[in-house]
Amino acid sequence: IQPRETGHEYDVEHHGGRLFILTNSGGAEDFRIVETALESPGLEHWRDIEPHKPGRLILDITSFAGHLVRLEREEGLPRIVIRRLADGEEHAIAFKEDAYSLGLEPGYEFDTTTLRFSYSSMTTPTQVYDYDMERRERTLRKTQEVPSGHDPEDYVTRRIMAPAHDGETVPVTLLYHAQTQLDGSAPVLLYGYGAYGISIPASFSTNCLSLVDRGFVYAIAHVRGGKEKGYRWYREGKLGKKMNTFKDFICAAEHLIAQGITSRGAIIAHGGSAGGMLVGAVANMAPELFRGIIAEVPFVDVLNTMLDDTLPLTPPEWREWGNPIESKEQYEWIAAYSPYDNVSAQDYPNILALAGLTDPRVTYWEPAKWVARLRARRTDSNLTLLKTNMEAGHGGASGRFDRLKEVALSYAFALKISGRMDSA
């Protein structure tokens, strides 16, 4: 179709004598949709049928005989948009909940008006629907079974926008039990990641319900470094702008307090890998906001790791964090936030760090060094715990039940430091 070119991504859908192409060419970092004749597929013949719109990231397209379907995300929410090819009329499938996750399911029929898609939210288990694109009617085909039982009406999903330090707004997804009082007394588990352009979906998970059933509010801060608000959201959370990720998370916590959902010192920050770096950084920057920190395989010794080019995964990571070997400026970027390097003599929240002995991405000595320095420098008597799984790598324990035991450990820590062990 088009010769390889660094930075150019495109995906092709065949439609009779033409091609529909999803592409980021021409500066369309959030992608646009073009069409071209089958016999002249080169870029010089591409014609926009859905132009680039900054902040609206087109994730996927699929074509049918009479329709073109796209999955996109804007302002942190996914959307399925259907275009009738005969006249260009478009409509989006509507959903009632504040926040949710969507997926297009692969089909085997081209000449059909039926689209299959999946839907879930923090309260609703995964559901598979068939949708008639002409009648605009949906039919539920399957709902994920929860063996222990689950009633979505017992829970509430919300999406709020937290004001950031620079005028941006940070999407925050909330899940809580319908009987939980939002009067400032509820503890919050605030999860974040914010790296590599990975977006965290507002999808269903039985794990977090065990905390929510015990009076917690479960929250996801969709901070910069992901692509929840388009590729710009990623660019503004990497390299020299990495500090935005941490400030966004702090602003999300402060907004939860300002809204009366929780109170200062009642939030437990949770993150793993690059999300472990996030919670390690905010522990240094705003320790007073948090009751605890749960850092799973945390990338906390960022500066030393990026300075060691003998580690096989270091050179590929320079594109995300910077190369402190060749650039003084990039050294200073990393040194300003690297959690291990910024541990100081101050009070810290309770901390649980989890490591894997055979982890090839975040070596086991990173959380070990971090915990040792925290124990040596912190000025309070809060918990500083380290558990190293001697048989695990970056993904934690293998096997469904062993992994659930690790989740249970993290949640038991959250319950203990929140004074909620009686509800366990």
C-alpha positions in Angstrom: 0.0 0.0 0.0 2.7 2.5 1.1 6.4 1.9 1.8 7.6 1.8 5.4 8.3 5.1 6.9 9.5 5.8 10.5 6.7 7.0 12.6 4.0 6.3 10.0 1.2 3.9 11.2 -1.7 2.8 9.1 -4.3 0.1 9.0 -6.3 -1.0 5.9 -9.9 -2.1 5.4 -10.8 -3.5 1.9 -14.2 -2.4 0.6 -14.9 -3.6 -2.9 -13.0 -1.4 -5.3 -11.7 0.9 -2.6 -9.7 0.9 0.5 -10.4 2.6 3.8 -7.2 3.5 5.7 -6.7 4.6 9.3 -3.5 6.6 9.3 -1.5 9.1 11.3 0.1 10.6 8.2 0.2 14.3 7.5 0.6 15.2 11.2 -2.6 13.4 12.2 -1.2 12.2 15.5 -4.7 11.2 16.7 -5.4 9.5 13.3 -7.7 10.2 10.4 -9.6 8.0 8.0 -8.9 8.2 4.3 -10.1 6.3 1.2 -8.5 5.5 -2.1 -9.1 3.3 -5.1 -7.9 -0.2 -5.0 -5.8 0.2 -8.1 -4.1 3.4 -6.8 -3.4 2.7 -3.1 -0.4 5.1 -2.7 -0.5 8.0 -0.2 -0.6 10.6 -2.9 -4.1 9.3 -3.7 -5.5 9.3 -0.2 -8.6 11.4 0.4 -9.9 12.4 3.8 -13.4 11.0 4.8 -12.9 11.6 8.5 -10.4 14.4 9.1 -8.0 14.5 12.0 -9.4 16.1 15.1 -6.8 16.8 17.9 -7.8 15.1 21.1 -10.1 12.6 19.4 -8.0 9.4 19.1 -9.4 7.0 16.5 -8.5 3.5 17.8 -9.9 1.1 15.2 -12.1 0.9 12.1 -14.1 -1.9 10.5 -16.1 -1.9 7.3 -19.3 -3.6 6.2 -21.1 -3.5 2.9 -23.2 -0.5 3.8 -21.4 1.0 6.9 -18.1 2.1 8.2 -17.6 1.8 12.0 -15.0 3.5 14.1 -14.0 3.1 17.7 -12.6 6.4 19.1 -11.8 8.0 22.4 -12.3 11.6 23.5 -12.0 13.3 26.9 -11.2 9.9 28.4 -14.4 8.1 27.1 -14.6 5.6 24.2 -17.3 5.9 21.6 -18.6 3.7 18.7 -19.6 5.8 15.7 -21.4 4.3 12.7 -21.4 5.9 9.2 -23.9 4.9 6.6 -21.9 4.8 3.4 -24.8 5.6 1.1 -25.3 9.1 2.5 -22.6 9.7 5.1 -25.1 9.9 8.0 -23.5 9.1 11.3 -24.7 8.2 14.8 -23.0 7.0 18.0 -24.2 4.2 20.2 -25.4 5.8 23.5 -24.8 4.4 27.0 -26.2 5.4 30.3 -23.3 5.1 32.7 -20.7 7.9 33.3 -17.7 5.8 32.4 -17.2 2.5 30.6 -15.1 0.4 28.3 -15.9 -0.6 24.7 -14.5 -3.0 22.2 -15.3 -4.0 18.6 -15.7 -7.7 18.2 -14.4 -9.3 15.0 -17.0 -10.6 12.6 -17.1 -12.9 9.6 -19.9 -11.3 7.7 -19.4 -8.4 5.3 -22.9 -7.9 3.9 -24.7 -7.4 7.2 -26.2 -4.6 9.2 -25.2 -6.3 12.5 -22.3 -5.1 14.5 -21.0 -7.0 17.5 -19.4 -5.1 20.3 -18.5 -5.5 24.0 -19.3 -3.3 26.9 -18.3 -3.2 30.5 -18.0 -0.6 33.3 -16.7 -0.6 36.8 -20.1 -1.8 37.9 -21.2 -3.9 34.9 -19.6 -7.2 33.9 -18.5 -7.6 30.3 -21.5 -7.8 28.0 -21.6 -8.8 24.3 -24.2 -7.1 22.1 -25.4 -7.5 18.6 -26.3 -4.0 17.2 -28.5 -3.4 14.2 -26.9 -0.4 12.5 -30.0 0.5 10.5 -32.7 0.0 13.2 -30.3 1.2 15.9 -31.4 -1.6 18.2 -29.1 -3.8 20.4 -29.6 -7.4 21.5 -27.7 -8.7 24.5 -26.0 -12.0 23.7 -23.8 -12.7 26.7 -22.9 -11.3 30.1 -19.8 -12.3 32.1 -20.7 -14.6 34.9 -19.5 -13.7 38.4 -19.6 -17.0 40.3 -20.0 -15.4 43.7 -22.9 -13.3 42.4 -23.1 -9.7 41.4 -25.8 -7.0 41.3 -24.7 -3.9 39.3 -27.5 -1.9 41.1 -25.5 -2.2 44.3 -22.7 0.0 42.9 -22.2 3.4 41.4 -19.8 4.4 38.6 -19.0 8.1 38.2 -16.6 10.2 36.1 -15.4 13.5 37.5 -12.8 15.9 36.1 -10.1 17.2 38.4 -8.5 20.6 37.7 -4.8 20.3 37.1 -2.0 22.7 38.0 -1.8 24.1 34.5 -5.5 24.5 33.6 -5.9 21.0 32.2 -8.6 18.6 33.5 -7.8 15.1 34.6 -10.5 12.4 34.2 -11.0 10.4 37.4 -13.2 7.3 37.4 -15.0 6.3 40.6 -16.5 3.1 41.9 -18.3 2.8 45.2 -21.1 0.9 46.9 -24.5 2.5 46.7 -24.6 2.6 50.5 -21.3 4.2 51.0 -21.6 7.7 52.4 -19.6 10.3 50.5 -19.2 12.6 53.5 -15.4 12.6 53.6 -15.1 9.5 55.9 -14.6 6.9 53.2 -11.0 5.7 52.4 -10.0 5.8 48.8 -7.7 3.5 46.8 -6.4 5.8 44.0 -4.8 3.9 41.1 -2.6 5.4 38.5 -0.2 4.5 35.7 0.6 7.3 33.2 3.3 6.0 30.9 4.0 4.6 27.4 0.7 6.0 26.1 -1.2 3.2 27.8 -4.7 4.2 28.7 -6.4 2.6 31.7 -10.0 1.6 30.8 -13.0 2.0 33.1 -13.7 -1.7 32.8 -15.1 -4.4 35.2 -12.9 -6.1 37.7 -14.2 -8.4 40.5 -11.0 -7.7 42.5 -11.7 -4.1 43.5 -15.3 -5.0 44.5 -13.8 -6.7 47.6 -12.5 -3.3 48.8 -15.6 -1.4 47.7 -17.8 -3.8 49.6 -15.8 -2.8 52.7 -16.5 0.9 52.4 -13.7 2.0 50.1 -14.1 4.3 47.1 -12.0 2.8 44.2 -10.7 5.6 41.9 -8.6 5.6 38.7 -6.7 8.8 37.9 -6.3 9.0 34.1 -3.1 11.1 34.3 -0.9 12.4 31.5 1.4 9.7 30.1 -1.5 7.7 28.8 -3.6 8.5 25.7 -7.0 9.0 27.4 -7.3 12.5 25.9 -5.3 11.7 22.7 -1.7 11.5 21.7 -1.0 15.0 23.2 -1.9 13.5 26.6 0.9 11.1 26.2 3.5 13.6 24.9 2.8 15.9 27.9 3.5 13.0 30.3 6.9 11.9 29.1 10.5 13.1 28.8 10.9 16.7 29.9 7.2 16.9 30.8 7.1 13.8 33.0 6.4 15.9 36.1 2.9 16.5 34.7 2.1 12.8 35.5 2.8 13.2 39.2 1.2 16.6 39.5 -2.0 15.2 37.8 -2.2 12.4 40.3 -1.8 14.8 43.2 -4.4 17.1 41.8 -6.8 14.1 41.4 -6.3 13.3 45.1 -6.8 16.9 46.1 -10.0 17.1 44.1 -11.4 14.0 45.7 -10.8 15.7 49.1 -12.3 19.0 47.9 -15.4 17.2 46.6 -16.0 15.7 50.1 -15.5 12.2 48.8 -12.7 11.5 51.2 -10.3 13.4 53.5 -6.7 14.3 53.6 -4.6 11.4 54.8 -7.3 8.8 53.9 -6.1 8.0 50.4 -4.0 5.0 49.5 -2.0 5.4 46.2 -1.6 2.3 44.1 0.5 1.7 41.1 2.7 -1.0 39.5 5.8 -0.8 37.3 5.8 2.8 35.8 2.8 3.3 38.1 5.0 2.3 41.0 7.3 5.2 39.9 4.3 7.4 40.0 3.2 6.5 43.5 6.9 6.6 44.7 7.2 10.1 43.3 4.0 11.5 44.9 5.1 10.0 48.2 8.1 12.4 48.1 6.1 15.3 46.7 2.9 15.2 48.8 3.2 12.6 51.5 0.6 14.4 53.7 -2.2 13.5 51.2 -1.8 9.8 51.6 -2.5 7.1 54.2 -0.5 4.6 52.3 1.4 3.7 49.2 1.1 0.3 47.4 4.0 0.0 44.9 4.1 -3.2 42.9 7.3 -4.0 41.0 8.0 -0.2 41.2 10.4 1.5 38.8 11.8 3.7 41.5 15.6 3.8 40.8 15.0 5.6 37.5 18.2 7.6 37.3 20.7 4.8 38.0 18.8 2.4 35.7 18.9 4.9 32.8 22.6 5.5 33.4 23.4 1.8 33.0 23.4 1.1 29.3 24.6 -2.5 30.0 21.0 -3.4 31.1 19.4 -4.7 27.9 16.1 -2.8 28.5 17.8 0.6 29.2 18.5 2.0 25.7 14.9 1.4 24.4 13.6 3.2 27.5 15.5 6.4 26.7 12.7 7.4 24.3 10.3 7.5 27.3 12.4 9.0 30.1 15.4 10.6 28.4 19.1 9.6 28.0 21.0 11.0 31.1 24.3 9.6 29.7 24.4 12.0 26.7 22.3 14.9 27.9 22.8 17.0 31.1 19.3 18.4 30.6 17.8 15.0 30.5 19.8 13.9 33.5 18.2 16.8 35.4 14.7 15.8 34.2 15.0 12.4 35.7 16.9 13.5 38.8 14.1 15.9 39.7 11.5 13.0 40.2 13.4 9.7 40.5 11.7 8.3 43.7 14.9 6.7 45.1 17.0 9.8 44.6 14.4 12.1 46.2 13.8 10.3 49.4 14.3 12.9 52.2 14.1 13.3 55.9 10.3 13.8 56.3 7.2 11.9 57.4 6.0 9.3 54.8 2.8 7.3 54.4 2.7 3.6 55.2 4.4 1.8 52.3 4.1 -1.7 50.9 6.6 -2.5 48.1 6.3 -5.8 46.1 9.1 -7.1 44.0 9.9 -10.2 41.9 13.3 -11.9 42.1 13.4 -12.7 38.4 11.9 -9.5 37.1 13.8 -8.5 33.9 12.1 -5.1 33.6 12.3 -3.7 37.2 15.2 -5.5 38.8 14.5 -6.7 42.4 17.1 -4.4 43.9 15.2 -1.2 42.9 12.4 -1.6 45.4 14.9 -3.1 47.9 17.2 0.0 47.7 14.1 2.3 47.9 12.8 0.6 51.0 16.2 0.7 52.6 16.6 4.4 52.0 13.0 5.1 53.2 13.7 3.2 56.4 16.9 5.1 57.0 15.6 8.6 56.3 11.9 8.8 57.2 11.1 10.6 60.4 7.9 8.8 61.5 7.1 5.3 62.6 4.7 4.3 59.8 5.1 0.9 58.1 7.7 0.3 55.4 7.2 -3.2 54.1 9.0 -5.1 51.3 7.9 -8.5 50.0 10.0 -10.1 47.3 8.4 -13.1 45.5 11.3 -15.5 45.0 9.5 -17.2 42.1 8.0 -14.3 40.2 8.9 -11.9 37.5 7.4 -8.6 36.4 3.9 -9.9 36.2 3.7 -11.2 39.7 2.9 -14.7 40.7 1.9 -17.1 38.0 -1.3 -19.0 38.3 -4.7 -17.5 38.9 -5.0 -18.3 42.6 -1.4 -17.3 43.5 -2.0 -14.0 41.7 -5.2 -13.5 43.8 -3.2 -14.0 46.9 -1.0 -11.1 46.0 -4.0 -8.9 45.4 -5.3 -10.0 48.8 -2.1 -9.0 50.4 -2.2 -5.5 48.9 -5.9 -5.1 49.9 -5.3 -6.4 53.4 -2.6 -3.8 53.8 -5.1 -1.1 52.6 -7.7 -2.4 55.1 -5.2 -2.5 58.0 -3.8 1.0 57.6 -7.3 2.4 57.1 -8.6 0.8 60.3 -11.0 -1.4 58.4 -9.8 -4.9 59.4 -13.1 -5.5 61.2 -14.9 -5.4 57.9 -12.5 -8.0 56.3 
